[in-house]
Amino acid sequence: MDLRADGLTVRYGARQVLSGVSCALPPGTQALVLGRSGAGKTTLVKALAGLVRPTEGRVLWDGQDAARLTAAERREQQASFGMVFQTDALFDSMTVLENVMAPLTRRHVPEAEARARASDVLRAVGLADAAGTLPERLSGGMKKRAGIARALAARPSVVLADDPFAGLDPGTARQVARVLLDVSQGGTLLVVATEAPMDLPLPRWLYLRSGRLVHDGPPAPEWEDAPDEVPA
Ligand SMILES: Nc1ncnc2c1ncn2[C@@H]1O[C@H](COP(=O)(O)OP(=O)(O)OP(=O)(O)O)[C@@H](O)[C@H]1O
């Protein structure tokens, strides 16, 4: 999917969280969405996925204004997005395989096909052996990879991962980075983080400061050290 933000502004009450963000994310884009805590990173990816409504400006999906679609059209388009959020939880009472199958069966993919696709993607994230396990028996890193498998089982063309490395040790973070790169091949990958992850050196940085997109281009580590105030 061709994704675009055009003058995107999001306000919560009096609080402006995103201010006039514009960016073009054609199919195959691989980018980091960076910025300090509270800079608006999560809000930006949620708005791109149609989960937060712009107060001003537009989000365009293949050139169509997402806010102008009917609820049914929006749901259909949202099937193109695979999202890994910080707060994602697996269903405790279901096995890892059943968790990964859930989004597919919800979309009426026949059981046998859902099972085969879920098994494939679990293999891709290195969790084939844990398919029959309940989530409570997984380590934090395994849970994270299971969450990624669930987001990817439906073969989304856009993968949005919100801080997928939070709380992971360096070895597990490396594994998760490799999985994200492997499984999103050919599609768009947007990864939110507060610091550029060493293991996932994506070629483009979208750097947010207090809701403004202050840099959109090649990696620019100088922004990570820049003082808080954004010049007017
Ligand atoms: N639903 C909401 N209602 C009110 N304020 C919100 C809401 N969602 C986010 N905010 C506020 O908007 C600001 C930006 O939040 P957002 O989660 O987009 O930032 P972030 O850059 O992803 O931060 P972090 O790295 O800490 O996750 C924060 O100050 C947050 O408190």
PDBQT file of the ligand as one rigid body, heavy atoms in Angstrom, charges set to zero:
ROOT
HETATM    1  N1  LIG A 301      -5.739   9.088  23.705  1.00  0.00    +0.000 N 
HETATM    2  C1  LIG A 301      -5.006  10.098  24.203  1.00  0.00    +0.000 A 
HETATM    3  N2  LIG A 301      -5.586  11.083  24.906  1.00  0.00    +0.000 NA
HETATM    4  C2  LIG A 301      -4.850  12.118  25.385  1.00  0.00    +0.000 A 
HETATM    5  N3  LIG A 301      -3.524  12.258  25.235  1.00  0.00    +0.000 NA
HETATM    6  C3  LIG A 301      -2.892  11.299  24.550  1.00  0.00    +0.000 A 
HETATM    7  C4  LIG A 301      -3.581  10.167  23.998  1.00  0.00    +0.000 A 
HETATM    8  N4  LIG A 301      -2.683   9.375  23.350  1.00  0.00    +0.000 NA
HETATM    9  C5  LIG A 301      -1.479   9.993  23.515  1.00  0.00    +0.000 A 
HETATM   10  N5  LIG A 301      -1.603  11.127  24.215  1.00  0.00    +0.000 N 
HETATM   11  C6  LIG A 301      -0.511  12.077  24.563  1.00  0.00    +0.000 C 
HETATM   12  O1  LIG A 301       0.096  12.468  23.353  1.00  0.00    +0.000 OA
HETATM   13  C7  LIG A 301       1.502  12.581  23.498  1.00  0.00    +0.000 C 
HETATM   14  C8  LIG A 301       2.193  11.763  22.445  1.00  0.00    +0.000 C 
HETATM   15  O2  LIG A 301       1.940  10.380  22.696  1.00  0.00    +0.000 OA
HETATM   16  P1  LIG A 301       2.562   9.217  21.825  1.00  0.00    +0.000 P 
HETATM   17  O3  LIG A 301       2.209   7.941  22.498  1.00  0.00    +0.000 OA
HETATM   18  O4  LIG A 301       2.185   9.393  20.414  1.00  0.00    +0.000 OA
HETATM   19  O5  LIG A 301       4.114   9.532  21.998  1.00  0.00    +0.000 OA
HETATM   20  P2  LIG A 301       5.360   8.584  21.750  1.00  0.00    +0.000 P 
HETATM   21  O6  LIG A 301       6.368   9.415  21.054  1.00  0.00    +0.000 OA
HETATM   22  O7  LIG A 301       4.937   7.324  21.072  1.00  0.00    +0.000 OA
HETATM   23  O8  LIG A 301       5.828   8.293  23.222  1.00  0.00    +0.000 OA
HETATM   24  P3  LIG A 301       6.484   6.952  23.869  1.00  0.00    +0.000 P 
HETATM   25  O9  LIG A 301       7.842   6.793  23.261  1.00  0.00    +0.000 OA
HETATM   26  O10 LIG A 301       6.554   7.304  25.326  1.00  0.00    +0.000 OA
HETATM   27  O11 LIG A 301       5.549   5.824  23.562  1.00  0.00    +0.000 OA
HETATM   28  C9  LIG A 301       1.820  12.145  24.916  1.00  0.00    +0.000 C 
HETATM   29  O12 LIG A 301       2.014  13.286  25.692  1.00  0.00    +0.000 OA
HETATM   30  C10 LIG A 301       0.592  11.406  25.353  1.00  0.00    +0.000 C 
HETATM   31  O13 LIG A 301       0.392  11.549  26.724  1.00  0.00    +0.000 OA
ENDROOT
TORSDOF 0
